[in-house]
Amino acid sequence: MQSWDFEKPIIELERKIQELRNFSQDKGVELESEIIHLEGKLKSLKQKVYSGLTPWQKVQISRHPERPTTLDYLDIIAEKHLLLAGDRLFKEDQALVAGFAQVEKEKIAFVGHQKGRDTQENIRRNFGCAHPEGYRKAMRVMRMAENFGLPVFCLIDTPGAYPGVGAEERGQAQAIAENIRDMFTLKTPIIVVIIGEGGSGGALGIGVGDKVLITEYGYYSVISPEGCAAILWKDAARREDAAQTLKLTAPELLNLGIVDEIVPEAEGGAHWNLRESAANLKKSLMSNLASLKNIDLEQLLEQRYNRYRKIGRFIEPDS
């Protein structure tokens, strides 16, 4: 497994434990007490490392190359799912997936950013940076969900919308703005969850919902720490200072009222245990959906609107 610098002592200790297990099996040597001792040290080390992470380190976990993607989660939480392609205007955008699924007994629509697992797939998926056609495809599926009376799950994991010339020529800003506008009037429950990176307008393009959740090591920000550092201090190397200043981690976002709930992950992040993390996500999604289904649609839309109107705090100076 790939790892960040702060995870390397954990990886090394796990490797040592596995080597002892293999040696014990191959040579028939009893090493159970030594293995139990090292497993205790491993547990303590994980608790120490992951309980003291800085905002920047949490951003790194959200970007881990083995972190679960939208389709990884769907493969586990959904009994079956069907992908739809194309925006009916230009072409298919593989950086954003959309379609229908069945989760337990509930039929739902889903939209979500999709990163790749290796370099080749990341290039095909554009590293999860959607084009205008991706956002228009998402709205096409959400409109279908509204017509069929299906709730919508939106899974966010993007560093931002693609800023290339072609995307701008095809109306990137307009596509995102129209999605934000139209999601406010969509007459069906919408649950948004940031499963990794929640970057800028690229996240907001599928980010308006009745409930906004975030996984334990996800982040949500108007700009990346590197971009913020480059603008504020003319030095992208000050990304750790920027991550601290932006208040982009899950606990900070919950405290500010930006998100409604933090979804627990496996210890150290979802890449350590996909099934545990997926089970937590499924439980949270279905619990929130159950609470939203009992609300009258007109009241739901009003609450959705007011939820975003209340975001933001300011102090008026004394006159």
C-alpha positions as CSV (number, residue, x, y, z in Angstrom):
1,M,0.0,0.0,0.0
2,Q,1.2,3.5,-0.8
3,S,1.6,5.8,2.2
4,W,2.4,9.3,3.2
5,D,5.4,10.2,5.4
6,F,3.4,10.2,8.7
7,E,2.1,6.7,7.9
8,K,5.4,5.1,7.1
9,P,6.1,3.9,10.8
10,I,2.7,2.2,10.7
11,I,3.5,0.5,7.4
12,E,6.9,-0.6,8.6
13,L,5.5,-2.1,11.8
14,E,2.7,-3.9,9.9
15,R,5.3,-5.3,7.5
16,K,7.4,-6.6,10.4
17,I,4.4,-8.3,12.0
18,Q,3.6,-10.0,8.7
19,E,7.2,-11.1,8.3
20,L,7.1,-12.7,11.8
21,R,3.8,-14.5,10.9
22,N,5.3,-15.8,7.7
23,F,8.5,-16.9,9.4
24,S,6.5,-18.6,12.2
25,Q,4.4,-20.6,9.6
26,D,7.3,-21.5,7.3
27,K,9.7,-22.6,10.1
28,G,7.2,-23.9,12.6
29,V,8.6,-21.5,15.3
30,E,6.2,-20.3,18.0
31,L,6.3,-16.4,17.9
32,E,2.7,-15.7,19.0
33,S,3.7,-13.7,22.1
34,E,6.0,-11.5,20.0
35,I,3.3,-10.9,17.4
36,I,0.7,-10.0,20.1
37,H,3.2,-7.6,21.6
38,L,3.8,-5.9,18.2
39,E,0.1,-5.8,17.4
40,G,-0.4,-3.9,20.7
41,K,2.3,-1.4,19.7
42,L,0.7,-1.1,16.3
43,K,-2.7,-0.2,17.8
44,S,-1.1,2.4,20.0
45,L,0.9,3.8,17.2
46,K,-2.2,4.2,15.0
47,Q,-4.1,5.9,17.7
48,K,-1.2,8.3,18.3
49,V,-0.7,9.1,14.7
50,Y,-4.3,9.5,13.5
51,S,-5.5,11.4,16.6
52,G,-3.0,14.1,16.1
53,L,-3.2,14.8,12.4
54,T,-2.9,18.4,11.1
55,P,-5.4,19.8,8.6
56,W,-2.8,19.3,5.8
57,Q,-2.3,15.7,6.7
58,K,-6.0,15.2,6.6
59,V,-6.0,16.7,3.1
60,Q,-3.3,14.2,2.2
61,I,-5.5,11.3,3.4
62,S,-8.4,12.7,1.3
63,R,-6.1,12.5,-1.7
64,H,-4.7,9.0,-1.0
65,P,-4.3,7.2,-4.3
66,E,-6.1,4.1,-2.9
67,R,-8.9,6.0,-1.3
68,P,-12.3,4.6,-2.4
69,T,-14.1,6.3,-5.3
70,T,-17.8,6.8,-6.0
71,L,-18.0,3.5,-7.9
72,D,-16.1,1.7,-5.2
73,Y,-18.7,2.7,-2.7
74,L,-21.6,1.9,-5.0
75,D,-20.3,-1.6,-5.6
76,I,-20.7,-2.3,-1.9
77,I,-23.6,-0.2,-0.7
78,A,-25.9,-0.9,-3.7
79,E,-27.5,-4.2,-4.6
80,K,-27.2,-3.1,-8.2
81,H,-26.6,0.1,-10.2
82,L,-26.9,1.3,-13.7
83,L,-24.7,4.0,-15.3
84,L,-26.0,6.5,-17.8
85,A,-23.8,8.3,-20.2
86,G,-23.8,11.6,-22.1
87,D,-25.3,15.0,-21.6
88,R,-27.3,14.9,-24.9
89,L,-25.4,18.1,-26.0
90,F,-21.8,17.3,-26.5
91,K,-20.3,14.0,-25.2
92,E,-19.7,11.7,-22.3
93,D,-17.6,13.0,-19.4
94,Q,-16.0,10.2,-17.5
95,A,-14.9,12.4,-14.6
96,L,-18.5,12.4,-13.3
97,V,-20.6,9.3,-13.2
98,A,-24.4,9.2,-12.9
99,G,-27.2,6.7,-13.0
100,F,-29.7,4.7,-10.9
101,A,-29.2,2.2,-8.1
102,Q,-31.0,0.1,-5.5
103,V,-29.8,0.5,-1.9
104,E,-31.5,-2.0,0.4
105,K,-35.1,-1.6,-0.8
106,E,-34.8,2.0,-1.9
107,K,-34.4,3.0,-5.5
108,I,-32.3,6.1,-5.9
109,A,-30.4,8.2,-8.4
110,F,-26.8,9.0,-7.9
111,V,-24.2,11.4,-9.3
112,G,-20.6,11.5,-8.3
113,H,-17.1,12.5,-9.2
114,Q,-14.9,9.6,-10.3
115,K,-11.1,9.5,-10.0
116,G,-8.9,6.7,-11.4
117,R,-7.0,4.0,-9.6
118,D,-3.8,4.3,-11.8
119,T,-2.2,6.9,-14.1
120,Q,-4.0,5.6,-17.2
121,E,-7.4,5.6,-15.6
122,N,-6.8,9.0,-14.0
123,I,-6.1,10.5,-17.4
124,R,-9.3,8.9,-18.8
125,R,-11.2,10.2,-15.7
126,N,-9.4,13.6,-15.9
127,F,-8.4,13.1,-12.2
128,G,-12.0,13.7,-11.2
129,C,-12.2,17.2,-12.7
130,A,-15.5,17.4,-14.5
131,H,-16.2,19.3,-17.8
132,P,-19.5,21.2,-18.4
133,E,-20.9,18.1,-20.1
134,G,-20.4,16.2,-16.8
135,Y,-22.4,18.7,-14.8
136,R,-25.1,18.7,-17.5
137,K,-25.3,14.9,-17.4
138,A,-25.6,15.1,-13.7
139,M,-28.6,17.5,-14.0
140,R,-30.1,15.3,-16.7
141,V,-30.1,12.3,-14.3
142,M,-31.4,14.4,-11.4
143,R,-34.3,15.7,-13.5
144,M,-35.1,12.1,-14.4
145,A,-35.0,11.3,-10.6
146,E,-37.4,14.1,-10.0
147,N,-39.8,12.7,-12.7
148,F,-39.7,9.2,-11.2
149,G,-39.9,10.4,-7.6
150,L,-36.5,9.0,-6.7
151,P,-34.2,10.6,-4.1
152,V,-30.7,11.7,-5.2
153,F,-27.3,10.8,-3.6
154,C,-24.5,13.2,-4.7
155,L,-20.9,11.9,-4.0
156,I,-18.3,14.7,-4.2
157,D,-14.6,13.9,-4.7
158,T,-12.9,16.5,-6.9
159,P,-10.0,19.0,-6.6
160,G,-12.2,21.3,-8.7
161,A,-13.9,21.6,-12.1
162,Y,-11.6,21.3,-15.1
163,P,-10.3,24.8,-15.9
164,G,-9.1,24.1,-19.5
165,V,-9.9,26.3,-22.5
166,G,-12.3,23.8,-24.1
167,A,-14.3,23.6,-20.8
168,E,-14.5,27.3,-20.6
169,E,-15.6,27.6,-24.2
170,R,-18.4,25.1,-23.6
171,G,-19.7,27.1,-20.6
172,Q,-18.1,25.6,-17.5
173,A,-19.2,28.4,-15.2
174,Q,-22.7,28.5,-16.6
175,A,-23.1,24.7,-16.3
176,I,-22.1,24.8,-12.6
177,A,-24.3,27.9,-11.9
178,E,-27.3,26.3,-13.6
179,N,-26.9,23.1,-11.5
180,I,-26.7,25.1,-8.3
181,R,-29.8,27.0,-9.3
182,D,-31.8,24.0,-10.4
183,M,-30.9,21.8,-7.4
184,F,-32.6,24.3,-5.2
185,T,-35.9,23.6,-7.0
186,L,-35.5,19.9,-7.5
187,K,-38.7,18.3,-6.0
188,T,-37.1,15.2,-4.5
189,P,-34.8,14.6,-1.5
190,I,-31.1,15.3,-2.1
191,I,-28.3,14.0,0.1
192,V,-24.8,15.3,-0.6
193,V,-21.7,13.6,0.9
194,I,-18.1,14.7,0.4
195,I,-16.2,11.4,0.2
196,G,-12.7,12.8,-0.4
197,E,-11.8,16.2,-1.9
198,G,-14.5,18.9,-2.0
199,G,-12.8,21.5,-4.2
200,S,-14.4,24.9,-5.1
201,G,-17.1,25.2,-7.8
202,G,-16.4,21.7,-9.0
203,A,-17.9,20.4,-5.7
204,L,-20.7,22.9,-5.7
205,G,-21.9,21.8,-9.1
206,I,-23.5,18.7,-7.4
207,G,-23.3,20.1,-3.9
208,V,-26.8,21.5,-3.1
209,G,-28.8,19.2,-0.9
210,D,-31.2,18.9,2.0
211,K,-28.4,17.2,4.0
212,V,-24.7,17.6,3.5
213,L,-22.5,15.0,5.0
214,I,-18.7,14.6,5.0
215,T,-16.5,11.5,5.6
216,E,-14.1,11.8,8.5
217,Y,-11.1,12.6,6.4
218,G,-12.8,14.5,3.6
219,Y,-12.3,18.2,3.1
220,Y,-14.4,21.0,1.7
221,S,-13.0,24.3,0.6
222,V,-13.3,27.3,-1.8
223,I,-9.8,26.6,-3.0
224,S,-7.0,24.0,-2.5
225,P,-4.4,24.7,0.2
226,E,-1.7,25.0,-2.5
227,G,-3.8,27.5,-4.5
228,C,-4.6,29.5,-1.4
229,A,-0.9,29.7,-0.4
230,A,0.1,30.8,-3.9
231,I,-2.4,33.7,-3.8
232,L,-2.0,34.8,-0.2
233,W,1.7,34.4,0.3
234,K,3.0,33.9,-3.3
235,D,4.4,30.6,-2.1
236,A,2.6,27.3,-2.7
237,A,5.0,25.7,-0.2
238,R,3.0,27.3,2.6
239,R,0.2,24.9,1.9
240,E,0.2,23.7,5.5
241,D,-0.4,27.2,6.8
242,A,-3.2,27.6,4.2
243,A,-4.9,24.3,5.3
244,Q,-4.8,25.5,8.9
245,T,-6.3,28.9,7.9
246,L,-9.1,27.6,5.6
247,K,-10.9,25.6,8.2
248,L,-11.6,22.8,5.7
249,T,-11.6,19.7,7.9
250,A,-14.7,17.8,8.8
251,P,-14.9,18.9,12.5
252,E,-14.3,22.5,11.5
253,L,-17.0,22.4,8.8
254,L,-19.5,20.8,11.3
255,N,-18.8,23.6,13.8
256,L,-19.3,26.2,11.1
257,G,-22.6,24.7,10.0
258,I,-21.4,23.9,6.5
259,V,-22.0,20.2,6.9
260,D,-24.7,18.4,8.9
261,E,-22.9,15.2,9.9
262,I,-19.5,13.5,9.9
263,V,-19.5,9.9,8.6
264,P,-16.8,7.8,10.4
265,E,-14.2,6.0,8.4
266,A,-12.0,3.1,9.3
267,E,-9.1,4.0,11.5
268,G,-6.6,6.0,9.5
269,G,-9.0,6.5,6.5
270,A,-11.2,4.6,4.2
271,H,-8.3,3.2,2.2
272,W,-7.4,1.0,5.2
273,N,-10.8,-0.8,5.3
274,L,-13.2,-0.1,2.5
275,R,-16.0,-2.4,3.7
276,E,-16.1,-0.8,7.2
277,S,-16.1,2.7,5.7
278,A,-18.8,1.8,3.2
279,A,-21.0,0.3,5.9
280,N,-20.8,3.5,7.8
281,L,-21.6,5.6,4.7
282,K,-24.6,3.4,3.9
283,K,-26.0,3.6,7.4
284,S,-25.7,7.4,7.4
285,L,-27.2,7.8,3.9
286,M,-30.2,5.6,4.7
287,S,-30.8,7.2,8.1
288,N,-30.8,10.7,6.6
289,L,-33.0,9.6,3.7
290,A,-35.6,8.1,6.1
291,S,-35.8,11.4,7.9
292,L,-36.2,13.4,4.7
293,K,-39.0,11.2,3.2
294,N,-41.4,12.2,6.0
295,I,-41.1,15.9,5.0
296,D,-43.7,17.6,2.7
297,L,-42.0,18.6,-0.6
298,E,-42.8,22.3,-0.3
299,Q,-41.4,22.3,3.2
300,L,-38.4,20.4,2.0
301,L,-37.6,23.0,-0.7
302,E,-38.1,25.8,1.8
303,Q,-35.7,24.1,4.3
304,R,-33.2,23.5,1.6
305,Y,-33.2,27.2,0.6
306,N,-33.0,28.4,4.2
307,R,-30.2,26.0,5.0
308,Y,-27.9,27.8,2.5
309,R,-29.1,31.3,3.4
310,K,-28.0,30.7,6.9
311,I,-24.4,29.7,6.0
312,G,-21.9,32.4,6.9
313,R,-21.2,34.5,10.0
314,F,-20.2,38.1,10.1
315,I,-19.8,40.9,12.6
316,E,-20.9,44.4,11.9
317,P,-18.4,47.1,13.0
318,D,-19.6,49.6,15.6
319,S,-20.6,52.8,13.8
